[in-house]
Amino acid sequence: MNLQNYPTAPALPAPSTVQYTTVNVTAEPPRDHIIWSICSLFYSNPFCLGLAALIFSVKARDRKMAGDVEGARHYGSTARCLNISAMIVTSVVVLITIITVVVISVQEAAYYNGYYSGNNYNRYG
């Protein structure tokens, strides 16, 4: 087989320019949590945490409207932390109240049925 008679493929020229692609990622605007703060103010406001959260939410909204994205993000984050704290404190208080009511109800029912009397007298038998 004689390879000299076959035509050779032309060499591809080396790329002389490099193209770059730029992608613009739009950042999500900072959240101000204003609705959550209003709910915290009216429904769960232990230690005025709901009021403080509402104040920081309004500040975050003002900063966002003024164009200060970093300040709005900071105030929004503080409002979120205050809302979470108010929700946790309220949940713990409600849970303790429910447990206390159940325990007292069980003790009252047991006392009423005679389980805690001195002579172990049961009025039903």
C-alpha positions in Angstrom: 0.0 0.0 0.0 1.4 3.3 -1.1 0.4 6.2 1.2 2.1 8.9 -0.9 -0.7 9.0 -3.5 -3.4 9.9 -1.0 -4.2 13.6 -0.4 -3.5 14.9 3.0 -6.1 16.8 5.1 -5.4 20.5 5.3 -4.3 21.6 8.8 -6.8 23.7 10.7 -5.7 27.1 11.6 -5.1 27.8 15.3 -7.8 30.1 16.9 -6.4 33.5 17.2 -9.0 35.1 19.5 -10.7 33.9 22.7 -14.3 34.8 23.3 -15.6 35.3 26.8 -19.2 35.0 27.8 -20.5 37.3 30.6 -23.5 36.1 32.7 -25.3 38.7 34.8 -26.9 37.1 37.8 -29.5 39.3 39.4 -29.5 39.0 43.1 -32.7 38.4 45.0 -33.8 41.5 46.8 -33.5 41.3 50.5 -36.6 40.3 52.4 -38.1 42.5 55.1 -40.5 39.9 56.7 -43.2 42.6 57.3 -46.2 40.3 57.3 -44.5 37.9 59.7 -43.6 40.8 62.0 -47.2 42.1 62.0 -48.5 38.6 63.0 -45.8 38.4 65.7 -46.9 41.8 67.0 -50.6 40.9 67.3 -50.5 37.1 68.1 -47.2 36.4 69.9 -45.6 39.5 71.4 -43.6 38.2 74.5 -41.2 40.7 75.8 -42.2 43.0 73.0 -40.2 40.9 70.5 -43.0 41.3 67.9 -42.8 45.1 68.2 -39.0 45.1 67.8 -39.3 42.8 64.8 -41.9 45.1 63.2 -39.5 48.1 63.7 -36.6 46.3 62.1 -38.9 45.2 59.2 -39.9 48.8 58.6 -36.2 49.8 58.7 -35.4 47.0 56.2 -38.1 48.2 53.9 -36.9 51.8 54.1 -33.3 50.7 53.4 -34.5 48.7 50.4 -36.4 51.6 49.0 -33.4 53.9 49.5 -31.2 51.4 47.5 -29.0 50.3 50.4 -29.2 46.5 49.8 -26.7 45.5 52.4 -28.4 47.6 55.1 -31.8 46.1 54.1 -30.4 42.6 54.3 -29.0 43.3 57.8 -32.2 44.8 59.2 -34.3 42.0 57.5 -32.1 39.3 59.1 -32.5 40.9 62.5 -36.3 41.0 62.0 -36.3 37.4 61.1 -34.3 36.4 64.2 -36.7 38.4 66.4 -39.7 36.8 64.8 -38.2 33.3 65.3 -37.4 34.2 69.0 -41.0 35.4 69.6 -42.4 32.2 68.0 -40.2 30.0 70.1 -41.0 31.8 73.4 -44.7 31.7 72.6 -44.6 28.0 71.7 -42.8 27.2 74.9 -45.3 29.2 77.0 -48.3 27.5 75.3 -46.7 24.1 75.7 -46.0 24.6 79.4 -49.6 25.9 79.9 -51.1 22.9 78.2 -49.0 20.5 80.3 -49.8 22.3 83.5 -53.5 22.2 82.8 -53.4 18.5 82.0 -51.5 17.6 85.1 -53.7 19.7 87.4 -56.8 18.2 85.8 -55.5 14.6 86.3 -54.7 15.4 89.9 -58.1 17.0 90.6 -59.8 14.0 89.0 -57.8 11.6 91.1 -58.5 13.5 94.2 -62.2 13.7 93.4 -62.3 9.9 92.9 -60.7 9.3 96.3 -57.3 8.1 95.4 -55.5 10.6 97.6 -57.7 10.3 100.8 -56.1 9.2 104.0 -58.2 6.0 104.5 -58.1 4.9 100.8 -61.9 5.4 100.6 -63.2 5.2 97.2 -66.7 6.6 96.9 -67.6 4.2 94.1 -67.0 1.1 95.9 
